């Protein structure tokens, strides 16, 4: 992944959050996850100890010409503080 990763997946790979709001999340991921699946990871570089968790119910996964995947889904059990931390990461790039 050329841009800095925001998430490290529990089963390997990483992702960068493209967009997030209360109901939806879009990520560029080094690994796919089929629609209907749930994928879990931890935030990279967060200030929290232990690192904050991110769980996503995947609605769509599309392979990109660059070889990575766009995952679209819904964040699960996401505390407001964690969502705000992710929003800050997205703003920073």
C-alpha positions in Angstrom: 0.0 0.0 0.0 1.5 3.3 -1.0 -0.4 5.6 1.5 0.0 5.2 5.2 -2.2 2.4 6.6 -4.8 3.2 9.2 -5.8 -0.4 10.1 -4.0 -3.7 10.4 -6.3 -6.7 9.9 -6.3 -9.4 12.5 -5.8 -12.1 9.8 -3.1 -10.2 7.9 -3.1 -7.2 5.5 -3.8 -3.6 6.1 -6.2 -0.9 5.0 -6.5 2.9 4.7 -9.9 4.5 5.5 -11.2 6.5 2.6 -14.4 7.7 4.2 -16.4 7.1 7.4 -19.6 8.3 8.9 -22.0 6.8 11.5 -23.5 4.3 9.0 -20.9 3.6 6.5 -17.1 3.1 6.0 -15.1 2.8 2.8 -11.5 1.3 2.9 -8.7 0.6 0.5 -7.4 -2.8 1.7 -4.5 -5.1 0.7 -6.8 -8.1 1.2 -10.4 -8.8 0.1 -13.3 -9.7 2.3 -16.5 -11.1 0.7 -19.9 -9.4 1.1 -21.6 -10.5 4.2 -18.4 -11.2 6.1 -17.1 -9.4 9.1 -13.5 -8.2 9.2 -11.6 -7.1 12.3 -8.5 -5.1 12.8 -6.7 -2.6 15.0 -6.0 1.1 14.4 -2.4 1.9 13.6 -0.7 4.7 15.4 -3.6 5.4 17.7 -2.9 7.0 21.1 -4.9 4.4 22.9 -3.3 1.5 24.8 -4.3 -1.2 23.8 -5.0 -0.1 20.2 -8.6 0.6 19.3 -10.4 -2.2 17.4 -12.3 -1.7 14.2 -14.9 -4.3 13.1 -16.7 -4.0 9.7 -19.7 -5.8 8.2 -18.7 -5.9 4.5 -21.3 -5.0 1.9 -19.0 -4.9 -1.1 -15.5 -5.8 -2.1 -14.1 -4.7 -5.5 -10.6 -5.4 -6.8 -8.8 -2.3 -8.2 -6.4 -2.0 -11.1 -3.6 -1.3 -8.6 -4.1 -4.7 -7.0 -5.8 -3.6 -3.8 -9.5 -3.8 -2.9 -12.2 -1.2 -2.0 -14.2 -2.6 0.9 -17.6 -0.9 1.6 -19.5 -1.7 4.7 -20.9 -0.7 8.1 -18.8 -0.2 11.2 -19.9 -2.5 14.1 -19.9 -1.5 17.8 -17.8 1.6 17.0 -17.5 4.0 20.0 -17.7 7.7 19.3 -14.1 8.3 20.4 -12.8 5.6 18.0 -14.9 7.0 15.1 -13.5 10.5 15.8 -10.0 9.1 15.8 -10.6 7.5 12.5 -12.1 10.7 11.1 -8.9 12.5 12.2 -6.7 10.0 10.4 -8.8 10.5 7.2 -8.4 14.3 7.4 -4.6 13.9 7.8 -4.4 11.6 4.8 
